[in-house]
Amino acid sequence: MQAADLADYKALRDAMLLRHEDAFTSDAATEATRPAASYQPRLHASVGGSALFTLVAWQGGRMVAALTCEREPRQKVRHVAHLVGMMVADASQGQGLGRRLLAQALSLLRSEPELELVTLSVSAGNVAALRLYEGAGFTRYGLLPRAIRLPDGRYIDKALMVCPLRKP
């Protein structure tokens, strides 16, 4: 993703947060007030961000999917990366975009010699996402109960997952 894509990224993110409140830790109302430029940290350092990368997919000139990878800045945990903000627009789901973004992300991460692990969290009830991540080599190492509290008082647990990038 490039700086010129931030408005499209925000539009996709806002739509996904609004339609899928149980899938994201951020809430739609708060995020809707953020300017597109506030997502600059999700860009690669070479274009003014702090993330390792944000991969995006386009269809018909519209951004329809995104996945960000962040790296731990602290020396003792610089071997760990984190996938955040995986989203595929509703109309584009079921076409393999998420699987392709995830495969590309893992390939890029494996090309970084210092990285050994990548983690993510996902709503524990999101069976399709859990299958996607498990199929890519992630395993569940924990569960954070009541990780998200929705406005209606319901709670959502988060499955904590890890994927080794190379053999120890």
VMD Tcl script that draws the C-alpha trace (Angstrom):
set ca {
  {0.00 0.00 0.00}
  {1.16 3.50 -0.82}
  {0.28 6.86 0.77}
  {-2.06 7.61 -2.15}
  {-4.12 4.54 -1.14}
  {-4.93 5.68 2.39}
  {-8.37 7.12 1.54}
  {-9.35 3.84 -0.16}
  {-7.99 1.89 2.81}
  {-10.04 4.00 5.22}
  {-13.19 3.51 3.11}
  {-12.73 -0.27 3.13}
  {-11.94 -0.33 6.84}
  {-14.90 1.90 7.77}
  {-17.27 -0.32 5.78}
  {-15.92 -3.51 7.34}
  {-16.06 -2.12 10.90}
  {-19.65 -0.99 10.37}
  {-20.83 -4.34 8.94}
  {-18.79 -6.70 11.14}
  {-18.57 -5.22 14.63}
  {-17.83 -8.63 16.16}
  {-14.79 -9.21 13.94}
  {-12.68 -6.18 14.87}
  {-11.35 -4.73 18.10}
  {-11.81 -1.17 16.80}
  {-15.31 0.30 16.71}
  {-16.91 1.87 13.65}
  {-18.04 5.12 15.30}
  {-14.59 6.02 16.63}
  {-12.72 4.98 13.49}
  {-15.11 6.92 11.24}
  {-13.83 10.15 12.81}
  {-10.19 9.37 11.99}
  {-8.69 11.03 8.93}
  {-7.25 8.75 6.24}
  {-3.76 10.11 6.96}
  {-3.92 8.61 10.46}
  {-3.36 5.18 8.87}
  {0.09 6.23 7.63}
  {1.81 3.99 10.23}
  {0.38 1.00 8.31}
  {2.65 1.88 5.39}
  {6.14 0.47 4.93}
  {8.96 2.57 6.40}
  {10.18 3.44 2.90}
  {6.98 5.43 2.30}
  {6.66 6.99 5.73}
  {5.10 4.28 7.87}
  {6.26 1.88 10.55}
  {4.65 -1.40 9.43}
  {6.55 -4.08 7.60}
  {3.83 -3.83 4.95}
  {0.16 -3.59 4.17}
  {-0.93 -5.74 1.27}
  {-4.06 -4.76 -0.64}
  {-6.18 -6.22 -3.42}
  {-8.09 -4.22 -6.01}
  {-11.05 -5.12 -8.21}
  {-12.41 -2.72 -10.78}
  {-10.39 0.17 -9.37}
  {-11.74 -0.43 -5.86}
  {-9.71 -1.66 -2.88}
  {-11.46 -4.82 -1.73}
  {-9.01 -6.46 0.68}
  {-6.15 -5.58 2.98}
  {-3.77 -7.17 5.48}
  {-1.15 -5.38 7.59}
  {1.97 -6.85 9.16}
  {3.71 -5.14 12.05}
  {7.02 -6.00 13.65}
  {8.01 -5.76 17.26}
  {10.42 -2.84 17.73}
  {11.90 -4.13 21.00}
  {15.16 -6.02 20.56}
  {14.21 -9.13 22.56}
  {11.10 -9.73 20.46}
  {12.24 -8.54 17.03}
  {11.91 -12.13 15.83}
  {8.10 -11.84 16.11}
  {5.73 -10.20 13.61}
  {1.97 -9.65 13.92}
  {-0.75 -9.77 11.29}
  {-3.52 -7.23 11.93}
  {-6.54 -5.82 10.16}
  {-7.29 -8.65 7.72}
  {-10.38 -7.66 5.77}
  {-12.09 -8.64 2.54}
  {-15.09 -6.67 1.30}
  {-18.34 -8.62 1.55}
  {-18.90 -8.70 -2.22}
  {-15.38 -10.08 -2.77}
  {-15.45 -12.84 -0.16}
  {-15.21 -16.43 -1.31}
  {-12.89 -15.60 -4.22}
  {-9.64 -16.57 -2.50}
  {-8.42 -13.01 -1.96}
  {-7.83 -13.52 1.76}
  {-5.95 -16.74 1.10}
  {-3.76 -15.04 -1.51}
  {-3.03 -12.05 0.73}
  {-2.14 -14.38 3.60}
  {0.11 -16.54 1.40}
  {1.90 -13.44 0.07}
  {2.32 -12.07 3.60}
  {3.83 -15.33 4.83}
  {6.17 -15.45 1.84}
  {7.38 -11.90 2.54}
  {7.83 -12.68 6.23}
  {9.81 -15.84 5.47}
  {12.18 -13.75 3.36}
  {13.14 -11.74 6.48}
  {15.98 -13.76 8.09}
  {15.44 -12.37 11.61}
  {11.76 -13.27 11.77}
  {10.82 -16.62 13.30}
  {7.15 -16.31 14.29}
  {4.04 -14.48 13.19}
  {0.99 -14.08 15.42}
  {-2.57 -12.91 15.02}
  {-5.82 -12.79 16.93}
  {-9.21 -13.58 15.46}
  {-12.73 -13.65 16.83}
  {-13.11 -17.16 18.19}
  {-16.49 -17.66 16.53}
  {-15.24 -16.72 13.05}
  {-15.04 -20.28 11.73}
  {-14.15 -19.29 8.15}
  {-11.21 -17.17 9.32}
  {-10.01 -19.86 11.72}
  {-10.03 -22.41 8.87}
  {-8.15 -19.98 6.62}
  {-5.43 -19.39 9.20}
  {-5.15 -23.05 10.17}
  {-4.82 -23.98 6.49}
  {-1.90 -21.55 6.22}
  {-0.06 -23.18 9.15}
  {-1.31 -21.21 12.15}
  {-2.16 -23.01 15.37}
  {-4.14 -21.73 18.32}
  {-2.04 -21.18 21.42}
  {-4.62 -19.46 23.56}
  {-7.96 -17.81 24.01}
  {-8.59 -14.35 25.40}
  {-12.06 -14.58 26.90}
  {-14.28 -11.50 26.68}
  {-11.67 -9.72 24.56}
  {-14.27 -7.47 22.93}
  {-17.31 -5.94 24.59}
  {-19.92 -4.86 22.06}
  {-22.29 -1.91 22.63}
  {-25.18 -4.31 23.29}
  {-23.23 -5.93 26.15}
  {-22.23 -9.11 24.33}
  {-18.64 -10.31 24.61}
  {-16.48 -11.83 21.90}
  {-13.54 -14.14 22.69}
  {-10.36 -13.87 20.63}
  {-8.40 -16.91 19.50}
  {-4.66 -16.27 19.68}
  {-2.73 -17.95 16.87}
  {0.90 -18.40 15.86}
  {2.71 -19.65 12.77}
  {6.40 -20.57 12.73}
  {8.18 -19.01 9.76}
  {11.08 -21.48 9.84}
  {12.17 -24.49 11.83}
  {14.05 -23.67 15.07}
}
mol new
graphics top color blue
foreach p $ca { graphics top sphere $p radius 0.5 }
foreach p [lrange $ca 0 end-1] q [lrange $ca 1 end] { graphics top cylinder $p $q radius 0.2 }
display resetview
